[in-house]
Amino acid sequence: MQASSLSLGSTKLLLLKPLLIFQHISHFSYAFKVCLRFLIAIVGGYFFTAVNCSLLSAILPLNKADAVLMSVSLSILIYTLVFIYAFYVKSLKTVWISILLATAAQLSLLALIKGWV
């Protein structure tokens, strides 16, 4: 009696073992995705905010010192919004593409305004 229940129990363990591995992979995948969101929020948000700050200081219709002061003051709000956006959007690919493309677009506009091209 015990031998049959023992072999049945080991069969259940063998069948459940791949499922347990899948749970670990799924957990690793979730943690990796969260790390990628932090990466784009911190690094991508920094570059987005830096380019945005430079662009705002170039296009604001104020004297140079006031435009720089206004853009630096707004940069705190912009960085916070980009950080929130990185975790608000469901698709990780959408977050990466939107932040990188918006940064590239702002940088190209800044290059055109400043005459770097």
C-alpha positions in Angstrom: 0.0 0.0 0.0 2.7 2.5 1.0 4.9 1.6 -2.0 2.1 2.4 -4.5 1.3 5.7 -2.9 5.0 6.6 -2.7 5.4 5.9 -6.4 2.3 7.9 -7.2 3.6 10.8 -5.1 6.9 10.7 -6.9 5.1 10.7 -10.2 3.2 13.8 -9.1 6.5 15.5 -8.1 8.0 14.7 -11.5 5.0 16.2 -13.3 4.9 19.3 -11.1 8.7 20.0 -11.4 8.5 21.7 -14.8 5.7 23.9 -13.6 7.9 25.0 -10.7 10.7 25.9 -13.0 8.3 27.9 -15.2 7.3 29.9 -12.1 10.9 30.7 -11.4 11.4 31.8 -15.0 8.2 33.9 -14.9 9.4 35.5 -11.7 12.8 36.2 -13.2 11.1 37.7 -16.3 8.9 39.9 -14.2 11.9 41.2 -12.2 13.9 41.7 -15.3 11.1 43.8 -16.8 10.8 45.9 -13.7 14.6 46.5 -13.9 14.2 47.6 -17.5 11.5 50.0 -16.6 13.8 51.5 -13.9 16.6 51.7 -16.4 14.5 53.7 -18.9 12.9 55.8 -16.2 16.2 56.8 -14.7 18.6 56.9 -17.7 16.1 57.7 -20.4 14.3 60.1 -18.2 17.6 61.9 -17.5 18.5 62.3 -21.2 14.9 63.3 -22.1 14.9 65.9 -19.4 18.3 67.2 -20.3 17.5 67.6 -24.0 14.1 69.1 -23.1 15.7 71.6 -20.7 18.2 72.7 -23.4 15.4 73.0 -26.0 13.2 75.0 -23.7 16.0 77.4 -22.8 16.5 77.9 -26.6 12.9 78.6 -27.6 11.4 80.4 -24.6 10.8 84.1 -25.5 12.6 85.4 -22.4 16.1 86.7 -21.9 18.8 84.0 -21.6 19.1 83.9 -17.8 15.3 83.7 -17.3 14.8 81.1 -20.0 17.5 78.9 -18.4 16.1 79.4 -14.9 12.5 78.6 -16.1 13.6 75.4 -18.0 15.7 74.1 -15.1 12.7 74.7 -12.8 10.4 72.8 -15.2 12.9 70.0 -15.6 12.0 68.7 -12.1 8.4 68.3 -13.2 9.3 66.8 -16.5 11.7 64.2 -15.0 9.0 63.2 -12.5 6.4 62.8 -15.3 8.7 60.7 -17.4 9.4 58.5 -14.4 5.7 58.0 -13.7 5.1 57.4 -17.5 7.6 54.6 -17.5 5.6 52.6 -15.0 2.1 53.8 -16.1 2.2 52.3 -19.7 1.5 48.6 -19.8 3.8 47.7 -22.8 7.5 47.9 -22.1 8.3 48.2 -25.8 6.0 51.2 -26.0 7.7 52.9 -23.1 11.2 52.4 -24.6 10.2 53.5 -28.1 8.3 56.6 -27.0 10.9 57.9 -24.7 13.8 57.3 -27.1 12.0 58.7 -30.1 10.8 61.8 -28.2 14.4 62.4 -27.0 15.7 62.0 -30.6 13.1 64.3 -32.0 13.8 67.0 -29.4 17.6 66.6 -30.0 17.2 67.0 -33.8 15.0 70.1 -33.3 17.6 71.5 -30.9 20.3 70.8 -33.5 18.3 72.6 -36.2 17.6 75.6 -33.9 21.3 75.9 -32.8 22.7 75.3 -36.3 24.6 72.2 -35.4 23.6 70.5 -38.6 
